[in-house]
Amino acid sequence: DTAVSQTPKYLVTQMGNDKSIKCEQNLGHDTMYWYKQDSKKFLKIMFSYNNKELIINETVPNRFSPKSPDKAHLNLHINSLELGDSAVYFCASSQSLSMDGEQFFGPGTRLTVL
Amino acid sequence: RKEVEQDPGPFNVPEGATVAFNCTYSNSASQSFFWYRQDCRKEPKLLMSVYSSGNEDGRFTAQLNRASQYISLLIRDSKLSDSATYLCVHSGAGSYQLTFGKGTKLSVIP
C-alpha cells in the first residue's frame, strides 16, 4: 500500500496553462507539505498544512495555491505556468508538527513547462 | 552563507570502503538534525536522526558537533546499494520547517 501518493507522476504543459497536482496520504498524519526540487536538486519547502490549516507559506508566487479538502489530501494548483516552474514537486506528510518527526515523501511529480 | 552546506561530490568509492560526509549549518539555534537518502529520480527517505551523543545504526554512524556546527555521516563496509545522494537536514529552534542541503552524491563501485 502506498503511504503518500501523488498524481500525475509526469506533467508536460505549455507556458500560461493552469494545472493541478494531487496528493493523498493514508498514514493518518496531521501534517502535509509541498516541496519543490529544482534542476540543481535543491529541495525547498513551499507550503505546510496542519489539520487542514496553512502553517507555513514560504515566499512562493501567488500563482501557486494549495488546497486541503481534508487531512489526508493536499492539492497544489498552479496558474499561468512559467518556464521556471519546471521542477519535481514532492508532497510529504508527518505525524505532527514535531521537529523530531520523520517526513514521508510521495514519489514526486515531474513538471515540465514548454 | 548558505543555511546548510555539503560537498556535492561525487564520492566514488569501492565496495567495502569506509566513507564519511560532513555538513555544516549556519543557524546556531538549529535543534534537530537528520540524514535523508535520495536515490536517483526517487523521493527522499529518512536514513537516521542525529543526536548530540551520536548514534549508530548498523553500518551507519551519525555525529553532531554543535560547537563547530557540523554533522557527519560515516558509512562502513560500503555496499553497491548505498549509492545515492545523502541529504543533510535540520530544523531551527521553534520551527517545524526542515531545511535541506543540496546533498552529497555517493557512488559505490564494484
Chai-1 contact restraints between the chains, C-beta under 6 A:
chainA,res_idxA,chainB,res_idxB,connection_type,confidence,min_distance_angstrom,max_distance_angstrom,comment,restraint_id
A,K41,B,K102,contact,1.0,0.0,6.0,A-B,restraint_1
A,K41,B,G103,contact,1.0,0.0,6.0,A-B,restraint_2
A,F42,B,K102,contact,1.0,0.0,6.0,A-B,restraint_3
A,L43,B,F100,contact,1.0,0.0,6.0,A-B,restraint_4
A,I45,B,Q97,contact,1.0,0.0,6.0,A-B,restraint_5
A,I56,B,Q97,contact,1.0,0.0,6.0,A-B,restraint_6
A,F90,B,E43,contact,1.0,0.0,6.0,A-B,restraint_7
A,L97,B,Y96,contact,1.0,0.0,6.0,A-B,restraint_8
A,M99,B,Q31,contact,1.0,0.0,6.0,A-B,restraint_9
A,M99,B,S32,contact,1.0,0.0,6.0,A-B,restraint_10
A,M99,B,S91,contact,1.0,0.0,6.0,A-B,restraint_11
A,M99,B,Y96,contact,1.0,0.0,6.0,A-B,restraint_12
A,D100,B,S32,contact,1.0,0.0,6.0,A-B,restraint_13
A,E102,B,L46,contact,1.0,0.0,6.0,A-B,restraint_14
A,F105,B,E43,contact,1.0,0.0,6.0,A-B,restraint_15
A,F105,B,P44,contact,1.0,0.0,6.0,A-B,restraint_16
A,P107,B,E43,contact,1.0,0.0,6.0,A-B,restraint_17
A,G108,B,E43,contact,1.0,0.0,6.0,A-B,restraint_18
